[in-house]
């Protein structure tokens, strides 16, 4: 699967059903393996003024399933 296919999938947290958005970036290890995906974060007041948006980095070991349309992740409340 290439990144263009991955970024078309909606990321959903199975712990609370929250839609986290679509992947905007991928983090690789030194060995060129995927270490994490990045989804858009929430706007903060400070970043909204600057036009910046923080991303949520989801470690690959938190991904439970990559389906046809969605990526299911398991992130408990302590993750946020």
N, C-alpha and C positions, 0 to 999 in steps of 0.2 A: 504494500500500500504506500502511496506517495503522500506527501504533506498536503497537496491540493485536495486529495480525497478526505484526509483526516480533518481538515479545517471546515469541511462542509457538514460535519456531524455535531449535533447538540450535545453538550456535556451536562449530565444530570447526576446529582448527588442522591444515592439510594437511601441515605439515612433520613433525609427530610424532604425529598422530592424536589428540591430547589434546582431550577435551571441556572447553570453557571455561565452559559454562553458557548460560543464556538472557539476552538483553539486558535490562538493568534501567533503562537510560537512553539518551538520544540527545543528542549535543552538536551545536549548530547554529552556523553562521557568522553574521556580521552580516547577510548577504543571505538568511538563512533556508534555506540549503542544509545538508544533513547533513554534518558534519565528522568525526564519530566515533560509535561505539557503545560503551557501557560494559557489561561483563559482571562478575559477582561475582568478587572476588579471593579469595585464600587468607586464612584467619584467621591472625593473628599472636597470640602469647601476650598481648601488651599489649592488642591490640584485642579479644581474646576476653574479657578481664576487663572491659573497658568495654562490651562488647556491640556493638562496631563491626566493620564489614567493609569492607575497601578494595576498590575496583573497578579493573578493568583497562580502560584506555581504548584502543580499537582504532581507529586512523585509517581513514577510509573508503577510502583508497587501498590498504589492506592486505586489503580484502574482495575475494575472487576470484569468488564466485558466491553469489547468494541463490536457494536452491531452494525446493521446496514445504515441506520439513520442516527443512532445515538452512541455515546460513550458513557457507560455507567461507572461512576467512581464512588468510593466509600470514604467520606470525610465527616468525622464526628464534630461536635460543637467546639472542641478544644483546638481544632485545626484553624478555625477562623478567629 
